[in-house]
Amino acid sequence: MTLPPTQLLPERDAARYIGMSRDFLRHQRMHGRGPAYARLGRSVRYRIGDLESWLDARMVRSRDAA
């Protein structure tokens, strides 16, 4: 099943989506380095498209891949 890029994921699912822990996402958010997020009351939600963009910006290509 493909999820639309605008779908909002709760913090737990967003962390799972990027293969990291909730604590990692919280730490990144506290230091302004994490993916964009929405605060809805006390809940934090992440759009899949923002998670993908954040991951894409961190991709590193090896010299051999060129």
HELIX and SHEET records of a PDB file:
HELIX    1   1 GLU A   11  ILE A   18  1                                   8    
HELIX    2   2 ARG A   22  MET A   30  1                                   9    
HELIX    3   3 ILE A   48  ASP A   56  1                                   9    
HELIX    4   4 ARG A   63  ALA A   65  5                                   3    
SHEET    1   A 3 LEU A   8  PRO A  10  0                                        
SHEET    2   A 3 SER A  43  ARG A  47 -1                                        
SHEET    3   A 3 ALA A  38  LEU A  40 -1                                        
END                                                                             
